Amino acid sequence: MTADAGILYDAGTAALGRGSIGEATAFLLAAKRIDPRAGDIRRNLAIAERTVAAARGEELPPMPRGPALALSAAEGWWLAALLVALGAAAGIAAIVRSERSLPAGRLARWLPRGAAAGIAAGLLLAAWLTAGAVSERRHPEAIVVAMSVEARSGVDEAPRAPILMRAGERARAGRAHGDDVEVIIGGSPVGWVPRAALWNVADAPRYTAGFRSR
């Protein structure tokens, strides 16, 4: 499966223009995952999020200003690999200097520390990225694309008051059963909605004309 940030941005902007806030949010979030520093993607996503907040009577989030210091998941993995590689190189250099009994200057004294720091930082970043990927795979981020939908208790569950969800609201998708999918908010299941009312952000490219699978 391949996706292009530009195609997703165009789809999200078109959806925003016709008032389809749920679809716009899903497309623009998917685009941001690929290119998190793009100012036009961040700006239009903020417009969609402000529309959702206004509909819920909440305080409007600020519009983005200035460049964003963010990495995509792919860039994060490259950075983790680079940190480990640099740490390993520093460690090898320290070992070589030690075995050859070369004079220990200031740089040489810092090589072991740099090696340990680089490897540790790379492994920690990789662990954080792995945890995020596992969480996304288990409960993918999802967006309500219906104008409104009620999350209701399942057939075999204790009855509970339905929760009204509006277009553009974020949640996590849980179990699927028939034509329904479980909605998770704040780590807790809140009910079930029709599959068609909820898009997984990762699946947003499938709804664009430029999507292709491989």
Secondary structure, 3 states (H helix, E strand, C coil): CECCHHHHHHHHHHHHHCCCHHHHHHHHHHHHHHCCCCHHHHHHHHHHHHHHHHHCCCCCCCCCCCCCCCCCHHHHHHHHHHHHHHHHHHHHHHHHHHHCCCCCCHHHHHHHHHHHHHHHHHHHHHHHHHHHHHHHHHCCEEEECCCEEEEECCCCCCCCCCEEEECCCEEEEEEEECCEEEEEECCEEEEEEEHHHEEEHHHHHHHCCCCECC
